[in-house]
């Protein structure tokens, strides 16, 4: 049985911006102890001040998750400060927007190292501690963990890898440490600074494919997973449609995305690229939870709140749908 959030010690990577930052702020409202990890020390310091002002406890650890010694040291700092780790959230991510043949090998490697190896390293560091506490590992993938889109091939590959890796580790821990939860969070498009900080070969700044949700919607899913047994949580109904489109007909989903260059056009803003990104260097400034795409964004997801957070209801609807289908087929056969 997971501890209540107010009694938990959580490590959150990618804490300086976006989903990670919002997650830490929401945890602070519950009085959690949070270890804040990212490369941007200034942003982590401002976040720590906010976390402690709200009511949580914070420890800042400047960390590049692509480097195993730094991730190992992150776990050590969490233990030194708080004595244990109940939940570990692997959330750090970077991106490059370009067709694959426009990318340099070091850019491809960097995306894979942060977005996939970073999750693996975080999980490796977390396992001894969450096994001891019957805790939780939460890996933030994407709806793109199940369905690809163009212009983000390394990102998509990494997020597919996160899904497969999470499933493999989940089975291993179910066998060896059945009290541990391993959860995959799959967000839809989210209004975070990821797009401002992404490297672009498009000539313009990239943007999330609409519809767009606010980071707090993902943070709510992460907090839910830290307290409740879960497997996969899709955040946002649009992400669920993408996942189901891939399951039902990948070919038709391809055709839809390619029609009128839809998937290419929807990822481009009309703002010139300024050449500033956080692929190899940390982002700058005090950090932000949200990006530049808040106009018309959704601050909640009824699908996630009422179905993903209640898997028994989701299963019930699935069985009801199957029963209706079987009845319909039998009637047609008469």
FENJO-V677124 format. One line per field, one symbol per residue. ss: DSSP state (A for helix, B for strand, O for the rest). A space follows every 10 residues. Layout:
# FENJO-V677124
ss->???
This chain:
# FENJO-V677124
ss->OOOOAAAOBB BBBOOOOAAA AAAAAAAAAO OOBBBBBBOO AAAAAAAAAA AAAAOOBBBB BBOOOOOAAA AAAAAAAAAA AAOOOOBBBB OOOOOBBOOA AAOOAAAAAA AAAAAAAAAA AAAAAAAAAA AAAOOBBBBB OOAAAOOOOO OOAAAAAAAA AAAAAAAAAA AAAAAAOOOO BBBBBBBOOB BOOAAAAOBB OOOBBBOOOO OOBBAAAAAA AAAAAAAOOO OBBBBOAAAA AAAAAAAAAA AAAAAAAAAA AAAAAOOBBB BBOOOOOOOO OOOOOOOOOO OOOOOOOBOO OAAAAAAAOO AAAAAAAAAA AAAAAAAAAA AAOO
